[in-house]
């Protein structure tokens, strides 16, 4: 009886996190659950879905869906270079959820976040979303979008609608999208240390007041800024408009958005002397000599 009493008291005061579980998913289906979706469906609040390296796609073409389930961490074991989700991911009513370390690629779904708060999307690559936006956020709050590489999107790189309260978009690189790199009607937001380049438009906000724009490099877009009622912030708060000097000759093809050592986005290279540190999602790392597919026209354009 004494032992039962002690066990009962421990159950009252033991942290809920102590009972969290990690669901390991392997590409060959031999993990704790046969698919990422099955692991998500089986997981409880506080659990982690840890995804091993490989390429994952659903038989019906649907994205991984986290719906009406809170407090999950969906994490790749080996990072976005080794872990690819062909059909993307959708969060709907998924508070306190984290998505970390994936390459998300799909015709019509990169990462969609609906009706959720306290979401973290970090260290992901979102690419080749030809029929939609790379990142789509609607009715969100207290959400952090950090250190993601988004490129080759048929619409916006990122759009944020009907958001409220503490939205942070930082240390991302958004490039080569058919519309705006970032399009939002939300306020207030922190938009900091991003590279937004070579899109049809850079950053557009219908409600920019009370938002903070700092240490962004917005360059080479059809229009760099459209901030309703505000001017162009280039030259203020560390914001610049300069060629980021990626390592890749044609990064839209190779995905090589690492920075050259002379990049104005590299730490210590800010052209106006601001202490911004790194700007963008990728550090200086051109590495050793390597080959990369491109076109003759692209090579000639470098020397005009």
ZIJOHU-V377406 format. One record per backbone hydrogen bond with DSSP energy under -1.0 kcal/mol. CO is the residue of the C=O (numbers start at 1). NH is the residue of the N-H. E is the energy in kcal/mol with one decimal. If there is no record, write none. Layout:
# ZIJOHU-V377406
CO NH E
CO NH E
This chain:
# ZIJOHU-V377406
1 5 -2.3
2 6 -2.2
3 7 -2.3
4 8 -2.3
5 9 -2.4
6 10 -2.4
7 11 -1.7
8 12 -1.0
9 13 -1.4
10 14 -2.4
15 18 -1.4
16 19 -1.7
17 20 -1.7
21 48 -2.4
23 50 -2.0
24 32 -2.7
25 52 -3.1
26 29 -1.8
35 39 -2.0
36 40 -2.7
37 41 -2.5
38 42 -1.5
39 43 -1.6
44 47 -2.4
47 73 -1.7
48 23 -3.3
49 75 -2.6
50 25 -2.8
51 77 -3.2
54 84 -2.4
56 86 -2.9
64 90 -3.1
66 92 -2.7
71 46 -2.5
72 98 -2.1
73 49 -3.2
74 100 -2.4
75 51 -2.9
79 82 -1.6
82 54 -3.0
83 103 -2.4
84 56 -3.1
85 105 -2.3
88 64 -2.2
89 112 -2.4
90 66 -2.9
91 114 -3.1
92 68 -2.3
95 71 -2.9
97 120 -2.2
98 74 -3.1
99 122 -2.1
100 76 -2.1
102 125 -2.8
103 85 -3.3
104 127 -1.9
107 131 -3.7
110 89 -2.2
111 136 -2.2
112 91 -3.1
113 138 -2.5
114 93 -1.9
116 141 -1.1
117 96 -2.3
119 144 -2.7
120 99 -2.8
121 146 -2.5
122 101 -1.7
124 149 -2.5
125 104 -3.2
126 151 -2.2
128 130 -1.2
129 154 -2.7
132 155 -1.3
134 111 -2.4
135 159 -2.4
136 113 -3.2
137 161 -2.8
138 115 -2.1
140 164 -2.3
141 118 -1.9
143 168 -2.6
144 121 -2.5
145 170 -2.2
146 123 -1.4
148 173 -2.2
149 126 -3.2
150 175 -2.5
151 128 -1.3
153 178 -2.7
155 179 -1.9
156 134 -1.8
157 135 -1.8
158 183 -2.5
159 137 -2.9
160 185 -1.8
161 139 -2.2
165 142 -3.3
167 190 -2.7
168 145 -3.1
169 192 -2.0
170 147 -1.8
172 195 -2.6
173 150 -3.1
174 197 -2.0
175 152 -1.2
177 200 -1.6
179 201 -1.7
180 157 -2.3
181 158 -1.2
182 204 -2.8
183 160 -2.3
184 206 -2.2
189 212 -2.9
190 169 -3.2
191 214 -2.0
192 171 -1.6
193 280 -2.8
194 217 -2.8
195 174 -2.9
196 219 -1.7
197 176 -1.2
199 222 -1.5
201 181 -1.9
202 182 -2.2
203 226 -2.3
204 184 -2.3
205 228 -2.4
208 211 -2.1
212 191 -3.0
214 193 -1.9
216 240 -3.0
217 196 -2.6
219 198 -1.5
223 202 -2.9
224 203 -2.4
226 205 -2.2
227 230 -2.6
233 236 -2.4
236 239 -2.5
237 215 -1.9
239 235 -2.9
240 218 -2.1
245 260 -2.4
250 253 -1.9
250 254 -2.1
251 255 -2.8
255 257 -1.4
256 248 -1.4
258 247 -3.0
259 285 -1.5
260 263 -1.8
263 266 -1.4
265 279 -2.2
266 269 -2.2
270 273 -1.7
274 276 -1.3
283 259 -2.3
295 299 -1.9
296 300 -2.4
297 301 -1.8
300 303 -1.6
301 304 -1.0
